[in-house]
Amino acid sequence: MDIQLKRGLLDVCVLAAIKNEASYGYKIIKDLKPYIELSESTLYTILKRLETANLLTVSTAEHGGRLRKYYHITNDGLKRIEDFKNEWQEILSIYQFVSKEDITDD
Amino acid sequence: MTKVNFLFELRDKLSGLSKEDIEERLNFYSEMIEDRMEEGLSEEDAVAAIGTTDEIAKQTIAETSFTKIAKEKLKVKKSHNTWEIVLLALGFPIWASLLVAAVAVILSLYASLWAVIISLWAVFAAFIGCAVGGIISGIIFALNSNTLTAIAMLAAALVCAGLSIFTFFGCKLATKGILLLTKKVIIAIKRFFIKKGEAK
């Protein structure tokens, strides 16, 4: 897959994983596993990038006698997901157009 | 491998990045291992699930920008003591010219590699030119009823066209090879800087 496209997809996947409630690293990986295989180092890079872009914020909370980082989505993050959905609506209609050409050719 | 060993190894392989950056990354991996253990995995398995420290270090270095590494390198340099700085300043005419010469040599080697590539493409272009020229002159000879010359010209044009196809694939392969080599060298240079940071 095209690297730029994959990067965009991964960003939105991670945002979607924290959309409804704040989540932590391992849970994000587990939640995304059925859809996309994510390594720890890749996730780290994505989280860092999203944090820098103000699409999520980080908080630290105690859990079982140790600290754990939780990731919260921001309004910008929510907007990013909406933008993504709208963009893909367009891509989907283009996809349907391209696929239709295939069928009439056969 | 135990968690402590894993983190120790990783710290060693990431040295060259900034202190805060390393700390943050180690905390992240430590949390990941602990969350896995909490789920019932043994320490050994939890560490194995994260991947090897070599893989992580390699990916991290590839993702970290040159400027970030260079900045860290400069920070390390600040810890030189006074007489080292004096020596550096006094030796400037010598080491600066040596450095410039070294960089120039490396650049010229790199440029000559590309010169080879460009000349390969020139050969390709020449074959195409011969093929086109051969066909045109073949037609002209044919029109002037020089049949034998026309056939010879057209045959030569076909040979050139065939050769041009061969050279095209060769050129493409060589260009790809050089680009790959460039990428590898850049990663190697980053690694070299990081190794140097380690030694301090």
Interface residues (C-beta under 8 A of the other chain):
Chain A: Y24 G25 Y26 K27 I29 S39 E40 S41 T42 Y44 T45 G64 R66 L67 R68 K69
Chain B: R25 N27 F28 Y29 E31 M32 E34 D35 R36 E38 I50 G51 E55 I56 Q59 T60 E63
